[in-house]
Each structure stands twice: as structure tokens, then as C-alpha cells.
Amino acid sequence: MNPLMTDIRDFIAARIDEDQALAQAAIDDVNGEDCWFDTGNEHIADHYRRHSTDRVLREVATTRAILARWEHLHWQFGEIQTDPSLRGGLQSVLSSINTIEAIMKRIALTHEDHPDFKDEWRLPSPDWW
């Protein structure tokens, strides 16, 4: 595995662990009831309702699935390397790895204000894919 991508995977995993813990604590604090704060500003209230704990937990689950897929693709790559009969799938696996890694870099960027974010993880340009 690419050490740079392993670092990014670990960084993302730590951030979603934090997101999950905060969301779960919020759920526990309100005894599982739907709760939002009345700020007197409808736009702010809409924002809080839209970014509910349920949504955060769904985003955590989705991100975990992406990271798990990356791990599985690397396992597949290892299998292809050891079994010549599987070599026909090499290009497909490599293409999938590249796509997932591009997605992981984008996910990491959502946390670029975190002190553990590394400048070398930045994309070469805003429209890079």
C-alpha cells in the first residue's frame, strides 16, 4: 500500500471516529429525541436541522464503507500479484484503487483545518480528479 494513502486513511478514520463520538454523545444527551436549537434565525435553524446527528452517522457509515473498499481492493491487488490466473483483473483493480484514492483525498480536504492535516495531501489544483 502507498504510505501516503495509508496516512490519509488513518487521518480520515480518526476524523470519522470523532464525528461518530460527538453525534452519539449528542443523541445520548437528548435521550434519542430529535432536538434542534431555536436561534431566532431561520437559516441557521435550517442548517442545524439539515446537519442532524442522524445525517452525521450516515456520513460516517458511508466514509467507513469507502475506506473498507480501499482495503479490499488492496487485498485483491495482492491476490492478483500472487496468482497469475487472476492477472486479467489487474487493470480493473488498479483503476478502482486510483478512483477510491482520489475520493479519499477529497474527503481528507474537508478536514484541512485540522492540525493533523498535512500540506502534502492538498490536491495539485482545485479541479484535479
C-alpha positions as CSV (number, residue, x, y, z in Angstrom):
1,M,0.0,0.0,0.0
2,N,1.1,3.5,-0.7
3,P,2.3,5.0,2.7
4,L,0.8,8.4,1.8
5,M,-2.6,6.9,1.2
6,T,-2.3,4.8,4.4
7,D,-1.7,8.1,6.3
8,I,-4.7,9.7,4.7
9,R,-6.8,6.6,5.5
10,D,-5.7,6.8,9.2
11,F,-6.4,10.5,9.3
12,I,-9.9,10.1,7.8
13,A,-10.7,7.2,10.1
14,A,-9.7,9.3,13.2
15,R,-11.9,12.2,12.0
16,I,-15.0,10.0,11.5
17,D,-14.4,8.3,14.8
18,E,-14.5,11.8,16.3
19,D,-17.7,12.7,14.3
20,Q,-19.3,9.5,15.4
21,A,-18.5,10.0,19.1
22,L,-19.8,13.6,19.0
23,A,-23.0,12.6,17.3
24,Q,-23.6,9.7,19.7
25,A,-22.9,12.0,22.7
26,A,-25.5,14.4,21.3
27,I,-28.0,11.6,20.9
28,D,-27.4,10.4,24.4
29,D,-27.7,14.0,25.8
30,V,-31.2,14.4,24.4
31,N,-32.3,10.8,25.1
32,G,-32.6,10.0,21.4
33,E,-35.2,12.7,20.8
34,D,-35.0,15.0,17.7
35,C,-33.7,18.2,19.0
36,W,-32.5,21.5,17.5
37,F,-31.8,24.9,18.8
38,D,-34.1,27.9,18.1
39,T,-31.6,30.6,17.2
40,G,-34.2,33.1,16.0
41,N,-32.6,32.8,12.6
42,E,-34.4,30.5,10.2
43,H,-31.3,30.0,8.0
44,I,-29.3,28.8,11.0
45,A,-32.1,26.7,12.3
46,D,-32.4,25.1,8.8
47,H,-28.7,24.4,8.8
48,Y,-28.8,22.7,12.2
49,R,-31.8,20.6,11.1
50,R,-30.1,19.5,7.9
51,H,-26.9,18.5,9.6
52,S,-28.6,16.3,12.2
53,T,-26.9,13.6,14.2
54,D,-28.6,11.0,12.0
55,R,-27.0,12.6,8.9
56,V,-23.6,12.7,10.5
57,L,-23.9,9.0,11.4
58,R,-24.9,8.1,7.8
59,E,-21.9,10.1,6.5
60,V,-19.6,8.2,8.9
61,A,-21.0,4.9,7.7
62,T,-20.6,5.9,4.1
63,T,-17.0,7.0,4.7
64,R,-16.2,3.8,6.5
65,A,-17.5,1.8,3.5
66,I,-15.2,3.8,1.2
67,L,-12.2,3.1,3.4
68,A,-13.2,-0.6,3.6
69,R,-13.5,-0.8,-0.1
70,W,-10.0,0.7,-0.4
71,E,-8.6,-2.0,1.9
72,H,-10.4,-4.7,0.0
73,L,-9.1,-3.5,-3.3
74,H,-5.5,-3.7,-2.0
75,W,-6.2,-7.2,-0.8
76,Q,-7.4,-8.1,-4.3
77,F,-4.3,-6.5,-5.8
78,G,-2.2,-8.7,-3.5
79,E,-4.1,-11.8,-4.6
80,I,-3.6,-10.8,-8.3
81,Q,0.1,-10.4,-7.7
82,T,0.4,-14.0,-6.2
83,D,-1.9,-15.8,-8.6
84,P,-1.1,-15.4,-12.4
85,S,-4.6,-16.7,-13.3
86,L,-6.1,-13.5,-11.9
87,R,-4.0,-11.1,-13.9
88,G,-6.8,-10.3,-16.2
89,G,-8.5,-8.2,-13.5
90,L,-5.4,-6.2,-12.7
91,Q,-6.3,-3.1,-14.7
92,S,-9.8,-3.0,-13.2
93,V,-8.5,-3.2,-9.7
94,L,-5.8,-0.6,-10.3
95,S,-8.4,1.8,-11.8
96,S,-10.7,1.2,-8.8
97,I,-7.8,1.9,-6.4
98,N,-7.0,5.1,-8.2
99,T,-10.6,6.3,-8.1
100,I,-11.0,5.5,-4.4
101,E,-7.8,7.2,-3.6
102,A,-9.0,10.4,-5.4
103,I,-12.2,10.2,-3.3
104,M,-10.2,9.8,-0.1
105,K,-8.1,12.8,-0.9
106,R,-11.2,14.9,-1.4
107,I,-12.6,13.6,1.9
108,A,-9.4,14.5,3.7
109,L,-9.7,18.0,2.3
110,T,-12.9,18.5,4.2
111,H,-10.8,18.4,7.4
112,E,-7.9,20.7,6.1
113,D,-8.3,22.9,9.1
114,H,-7.4,20.1,11.5
115,P,-3.9,20.3,13.0
116,D,-3.1,16.8,11.8
117,F,-3.8,17.6,8.1
118,K,-0.6,17.6,6.1
119,D,0.0,20.1,3.3
120,E,1.3,17.3,1.0
121,W,-2.3,15.9,0.9
122,R,-3.5,19.0,-0.9
123,L,-4.7,18.5,-4.5
124,P,-2.5,19.8,-7.3
125,S,-5.4,22.0,-8.4
126,P,-9.0,22.6,-7.4
127,D,-10.3,20.8,-10.4
128,W,-8.0,17.8,-10.0
129,W,-9.6,14.4,-10.2
